[in-house]
């Protein structure tokens, strides 16, 4: 399954992005980046990314996470990731992205942290 995503806005004006499928190429992440940019243009700068249904991520996909985080932080925002399966959690740790991103088990934990 190719990358699919859904964006919703929580009552606290935090944007939730649900990712599903495979995050593998720049071409497939272009729509995600554009949708992210629209949220920032609407002055929504806090994001939580649900990766529970993300099947696979390669280096291009990991780079897209970094791009999203950079865009948010340039606008005084933040990004938190939650819902990693054991394989993705291991990849995040191996690539040391856990030192860059806040990684949480649940949406509630991510929301609490992003709203501090």
N, C-alpha and C positions, 0 to 999 in steps of 0.2 A: 504494500500500500504506500502510495506517495504521501507526501506531507499534506495534512489538512489541519486547519486551526479554526478556533472559535474565540471571539473576543467579547467579553461582557464587562460591564462596569458595576462594581460593588457599591453599596450605599455610602461607603466612606470615600468614594471617588478613586478607589484603587482599581486598576484595570487587571482583570484576570484573562490570561491567555492559555487556552487549552490546546496542547499540541497532540497530534495523533499521526501515526505512521512512521515514515522514515525521513530524517533530516539529513540530506546528502549533498545537495548542490546549491550553488548560488542562485541558479534559475528558479529553483523551488522555494527559496527563502525570500525572493524579491517581494512577493505579495505580503509576506509576514512583516518584512521591514517597512514596507509602505504603510501598512495598517498601523504599525507601531508609531511611525512618524505622524500619522493623522491624530493619534491619541495625544502625542506631545503637543501638536499644534492646537489641540483643544484644551491645553493646560492640564492634562492628566499626566503626572510624572512618576507615579508609584505603580509598580507592576508586580504581579505574582504570576509565575509561569508554571502551569501544571504539566508535568511530563509523565504522568501515570500511563498514558496510552502511546507514548513514544516508543517505537519498536527498536529503532537503531539510529545512532548518530555517528558521523565520521568527523574528520578534522574540519571540514567545511561547516558542518552543523555546529560544532563547538565554537568555531569562529563567529558564527551568527549570534550565539549567546553573548559573546564578548562585545560584538557590535551593538546589540540592544542595550547592554549595560552601559557602554560608553555614551550612547545617545541619551539615556536617562540621566546619567550623572552630569553630563554637560548642561543639563537643564535643571540641576539641583534635585534630581529624582533618584530612584533606587529600584533595583530588581531583586526579587527573591524567587528561588526555584523550589518546588515541592513535588513530592510523589515519585521520586526516582525508584525504579525497580533495582534489585541488587546489582545487575549487570551495569546499568547506567551509573549507579552510585559508585561502583568500582572504577569506571572510566573517569568520572569526575574527580575522584581522589587521585588516580594515576596521573592525570593531566594537571593536577594541583588547582583545578578550577574552584575547589572548595575553599581555597585561600582568597579567592576573588569574589565569589558569590556567597550569599547566605543560602544554605541548602536546608530544607526542612522536610520532615516526614509528612505533615498534614497542612491543609489549607489554613486551618485555624492558627497554627504556629506561624506560618508565613505572614498572614494578615496581622497578627499581633506584633511581629517584628517590624514589618514595613510601616506600621502606624505609630511606632515609637518616636 
